[in-house]
Amino acid sequence: MNFFPPYWAKGILTMGLLVCVISDTFALDSLRMSLKDMIDKALQNSKYIEQSYLQLKETEVAVQQQRMELLPKISARASASYASNMPVYDQGLLNKPSQHDIIHYLYDSGLDFYLNLYNGHRDLMKIESKKTGK
């Protein structure tokens, strides 16, 4: 009895194996992109474009911050506190102290307002220089 396959079976097996390997190689190139798609993808992921966009945003924020300097500054504050009686040791530490009466509730409030009326046209010049990026 012969356990080895005939020569034509080896040839068919070899051809089948080659077809499988070649078909996998051609299957890798199944993704097709047009030139327009490649350009769009490159523009979308460009670091230089992203950097210039961030610089534009930075100048916009700088202009907004400089404009905020022209607005008046208003601040409010308030506080409330409670104080207890203070012991006063008239006859020494070992004797009973007398109590000194004080105001128990203390309140404080305030409002501050600051407006720079004229700064020698310096603020508007800073805004213009931030807009031009100089």
C-alpha positions in Angstrom: 0.0 0.0 0.0 1.3 3.5 -1.0 0.8 6.3 1.5 2.2 9.0 -0.6 -0.2 11.0 -2.9 0.4 11.0 -6.6 2.3 13.8 -8.3 -0.8 15.5 -9.8 -2.3 15.8 -6.2 0.8 17.6 -5.0 0.6 20.0 -7.9 -3.1 20.8 -7.2 -2.3 21.3 -3.5 0.6 23.6 -4.4 -1.5 25.6 -6.9 -4.3 26.0 -4.3 -1.8 27.2 -1.7 -0.4 29.8 -4.1 -3.9 31.0 -5.0 -4.7 31.5 -1.3 -1.5 33.5 -0.6 -1.9 35.7 -3.8 -5.6 36.4 -3.1 -4.7 37.6 0.4 -2.0 39.9 -1.0 -4.4 41.5 -3.5 -7.1 41.8 -0.8 -4.9 44.2 1.2 -5.2 46.8 -1.6 -9.0 46.9 -1.4 -9.1 50.4 0.2 -9.4 52.9 -2.6 -9.0 56.7 -2.0 -9.3 59.4 -4.5 -6.9 62.3 -4.6 -9.5 64.7 -3.2 -10.1 62.3 -0.3 -6.4 62.2 0.4 -6.1 66.0 0.3 -9.1 66.4 2.6 -7.6 64.0 5.0 -4.2 65.7 5.0 -5.8 69.1 5.5 -7.9 67.8 8.3 -4.9 66.3 10.2 -2.3 68.9 9.4 -0.4 70.2 12.5 0.5 73.4 10.8 -3.1 74.3 10.1 -4.1 73.3 13.7 -1.3 75.5 15.0 -2.3 78.5 13.0 -6.0 78.0 14.1 -4.8 78.0 17.7 -2.8 81.2 17.2 -5.9 82.9 15.8 -7.9 81.7 18.8 -5.2 83.0 21.1 -5.3 86.5 19.5 -9.1 86.6 19.8 -8.8 85.8 23.5 -6.1 88.4 24.0 -8.4 91.1 22.3 -11.3 90.1 24.5 -9.2 90.3 27.6 -7.9 93.7 26.6 -11.5 94.9 26.0 -12.4 93.7 29.4 -9.9 96.1 30.8 -12.0 99.0 29.6 -15.0 97.8 31.6 -15.5 99.1 35.2 -14.5 96.9 38.0 -17.1 96.3 40.7 -16.6 94.3 43.9 -18.8 93.7 46.9 -18.0 92.3 50.2 -19.9 91.4 53.4 -19.1 89.7 56.6 -21.0 88.8 59.8 -19.4 87.6 63.1 -20.4 86.7 66.6 -18.3 87.5 69.6 -18.7 86.2 73.1 -18.2 88.0 76.4 -14.6 88.5 77.4 -13.6 87.4 80.9 -11.6 90.0 82.8 -9.5 88.7 85.8 -9.7 91.6 88.2 -8.6 89.7 91.4 -6.1 87.3 89.8 -6.4 84.0 87.9 -7.6 81.9 90.8 -10.7 84.1 91.5 -13.9 84.3 89.5 -13.5 86.6 86.5 -15.9 89.4 85.8 -17.5 89.6 82.3 -16.9 92.5 80.1 -19.9 93.3 78.0 -19.3 93.7 74.3 -21.4 93.9 71.1 -22.2 90.3 70.2 -23.1 90.6 66.6 -20.8 92.4 64.2 -21.7 93.2 60.6 -19.5 94.6 57.8 -20.3 95.3 54.2 -18.9 97.3 51.4 -18.9 98.0 47.7 -16.0 99.1 45.5 -16.2 100.6 42.1 -13.3 101.4 39.8 -13.5 103.0 36.3 -10.5 104.2 34.4 -11.8 107.3 32.6 -8.7 108.2 30.5 -5.4 106.4 30.1 -3.8 108.4 27.3 -5.4 106.3 24.6 -3.1 103.5 25.7 -5.9 100.9 26.2 -7.3 101.3 22.7 -3.8 101.2 21.2 -3.2 97.9 23.0 -6.5 96.5 21.6 -5.4 97.5 18.0 -2.0 96.0 18.5 -3.5 92.7 19.7 -5.8 92.6 16.6 -2.9 93.0 14.2 -0.7 90.5 16.2 2.2 92.8 16.7 
